[in-house]
Amino acid sequence: PYYVDLNQNLFLQAALQSSDPNLVLFLDTCVASPNPKDFTSLTYDLIRRGCVRDPTYSSYHSPYRYVTRFAFNAFKFVSQHPSVYLQCELVVCRYNDYSSRCYQGCVSRFKKNA
């Protein structure tokens, strides 16, 4: 566990452990829940399908393609749930594969028909 005060900035970093230097890491979705075993009932989206949902979310530059860095303000759901758990989905892609998920950025759920 990592303990922070309410509204304190929480900085996170994810790194891909691989000998292949041509891989890119992309943070697709990051969801918070008061229950570490249930990320469907009571949840809060920080980022979903590459789209930022929390106004305190910030991404930070990394000098490495295989590292992603981000931060958000610590919060609690309600007084009955003092702990917050995160579940994040990351995508690994080939560097310069612009058709891959890593290079699409924010993907809205619905697409209009032409």
KEDREN-225737 format. One record per residue (C-alpha): residue number from 1; residue in one letter; z, x, y. Coordinates in nm, 3 decimals. Each point is the difference from the previous one (the first is absolute). Last residue first. Layout:
N
[NUM; 'a'; [Z; X; Y]]
...
END
This chain:
114
[114; 'a'; [-4.276; -2.088; 0.778]]
[113; 'n'; [0.324; -0.094; -0.170]]
[112; 'k'; [0.312; 0.102; 0.185]]
[111; 'k'; [0.232; 0.246; -0.168]]
[110; 'f'; [0.359; -0.086; -0.076]]
[109; 'r'; [0.277; 0.243; -0.083]]
[108; 's'; [-0.058; 0.239; 0.287]]
[107; 'v'; [-0.052; 0.364; -0.091]]
[106; 'c'; [0.157; 0.252; 0.237]]
[105; 'g'; [-0.130; 0.352; -0.066]]
[104; 'q'; [-0.320; 0.025; -0.203]]
[103; 'y'; [0.010; 0.380; -0.043]]
[102; 'c'; [0.266; 0.017; -0.269]]
[101; 'r'; [-0.150; -0.295; -0.188]]
[100; 's'; [-0.308; 0.204; -0.091]]
[99; 's'; [-0.348; -0.040; 0.152]]
[98; 'y'; [0.062; 0.291; 0.236]]
[97; 'd'; [0.043; 0.245; -0.286]]
[96; 'n'; [0.069; 0.295; 0.234]]
[95; 'y'; [0.307; 0.117; -0.198]]
[94; 'r'; [0.022; -0.175; -0.335]]
[93; 'c'; [0.253; -0.280; -0.014]]
[92; 'v'; [0.363; -0.060; -0.091]]
[91; 'v'; [0.151; -0.332; 0.100]]
[90; 'l'; [0.363; -0.067; 0.080]]
[89; 'e'; [0.204; -0.310; -0.066]]
[88; 'c'; [0.348; -0.015; 0.147]]
[87; 'q'; [0.314; -0.174; -0.119]]
[86; 'l'; [0.294; 0.025; 0.235]]
[85; 'y'; [0.358; -0.115; -0.042]]
[84; 'v'; [0.224; -0.137; 0.275]]
[83; 's'; [0.377; -0.021; -0.029]]
[82; 'p'; [0.236; -0.213; 0.213]]
[81; 'h'; [-0.111; -0.326; -0.162]]
[80; 'q'; [0.246; -0.284; 0.074]]
[79; 's'; [-0.012; 0.076; 0.375]]
[78; 'v'; [-0.372; -0.073; 0.008]]
[77; 'f'; [-0.313; 0.202; -0.072]]
[76; 'k'; [0.126; 0.337; 0.117]]
[75; 'f'; [-0.183; 0.243; 0.225]]
[74; 'a'; [-0.093; 0.366; 0.034]]
[73; 'n'; [-0.269; 0.068; 0.257]]
[72; 'f'; [-0.325; 0.135; -0.141]]
[71; 'a'; [-0.156; 0.335; -0.085]]
[70; 'f'; [-0.309; 0.148; -0.162]]
[69; 'r'; [-0.137; 0.313; -0.163]]
[68; 't'; [-0.279; 0.044; -0.254]]
[67; 'v'; [-0.061; 0.322; -0.190]]
[66; 'y'; [-0.303; 0.087; -0.215]]
[65; 'r'; [-0.230; 0.049; 0.300]]
[64; 'y'; [0.232; 0.268; 0.140]]
[63; 'p'; [0.075; 0.077; 0.366]]
[62; 's'; [0.174; -0.337; 0.020]]
[61; 'h'; [-0.024; -0.226; 0.301]]
[60; 'y'; [0.256; -0.276; 0.026]]
[59; 's'; [-0.024; -0.373; -0.067]]
[58; 's'; [0.218; -0.236; 0.196]]
[57; 'y'; [0.163; -0.329; -0.102]]
[56; 't'; [0.228; -0.159; 0.263]]
[55; 'p'; [-0.235; -0.297; 0.053]]
[54; 'd'; [0.004; -0.083; -0.373]]
[53; 'r'; [-0.317; -0.141; -0.156]]
[52; 'v'; [-0.231; 0.305; 0.009]]
[51; 'c'; [-0.321; -0.069; -0.192]]
[50; 'g'; [-0.091; 0.248; -0.277]]
[49; 'r'; [0.005; -0.267; -0.269]]
[48; 'r'; [0.350; -0.103; 0.115]]
[47; 'i'; [0.227; 0.212; 0.220]]
[46; 'l'; [0.365; -0.056; 0.080]]
[45; 'd'; [0.002; -0.327; -0.190]]
[44; 'y'; [0.333; -0.178; -0.041]]
[43; 't'; [0.110; -0.154; -0.327]]
[42; 'l'; [0.216; -0.278; -0.141]]
[41; 's'; [-0.160; -0.124; -0.322]]
[40; 't'; [-0.272; 0.248; -0.109]]
[39; 'f'; [0.146; 0.351; 0.002]]
[38; 'd'; [0.278; -0.076; -0.247]]
[37; 'k'; [0.178; 0.276; -0.193]]
[36; 'p'; [0.130; 0.205; 0.295]]
[35; 'n'; [0.125; -0.318; 0.170]]
[34; 'p'; [0.036; 0.000; 0.380]]
[33; 's'; [-0.378; 0.047; 0.023]]
[32; 'a'; [-0.238; 0.217; 0.201]]
[31; 'v'; [-0.374; 0.028; -0.056]]
[30; 'c'; [-0.235; 0.295; 0.055]]
[29; 't'; [-0.372; -0.040; -0.060]]
[28; 'd'; [-0.306; 0.225; 0.019]]
[27; 'l'; [0.141; 0.343; 0.083]]
[26; 'f'; [-0.294; 0.236; -0.054]]
[25; 'l'; [0.001; 0.340; -0.171]]
[24; 'v'; [-0.315; 0.214; 0.001]]
[23; 'l'; [-0.121; 0.227; -0.281]]
[22; 'n'; [-0.231; 0.300; 0.028]]
[21; 'p'; [0.267; 0.268; -0.048]]
[20; 'd'; [0.033; -0.077; -0.375]]
[19; 's'; [0.315; 0.174; -0.129]]
[18; 's'; [0.192; -0.323; 0.034]]
[17; 'q'; [0.341; -0.120; 0.121]]
[16; 'l'; [-0.075; -0.272; 0.251]]
[15; 'a'; [0.248; -0.021; 0.284]]
[14; 'a'; [0.184; -0.294; 0.153]]
[13; 'q'; [0.195; 0.032; 0.324]]
[12; 'l'; [0.253; -0.226; 0.161]]
[11; 'f'; [0.175; -0.017; 0.337]]
[10; 'l'; [0.261; -0.269; 0.067]]
[9; 'n'; [0.058; -0.073; 0.366]]
[8; 'q'; [0.342; -0.153; 0.066]]
[7; 'n'; [-0.006; -0.374; 0.071]]
[6; 'l'; [0.308; -0.059; -0.221]]
[5; 'd'; [0.162; 0.324; -0.102]]
[4; 'v'; [-0.137; 0.208; -0.284]]
[3; 'y'; [0.110; 0.077; -0.355]]
[2; 'y'; [-0.240; 0.138; -0.257]]
[1; 'p'; [0.058; -0.095; -0.359]]
END
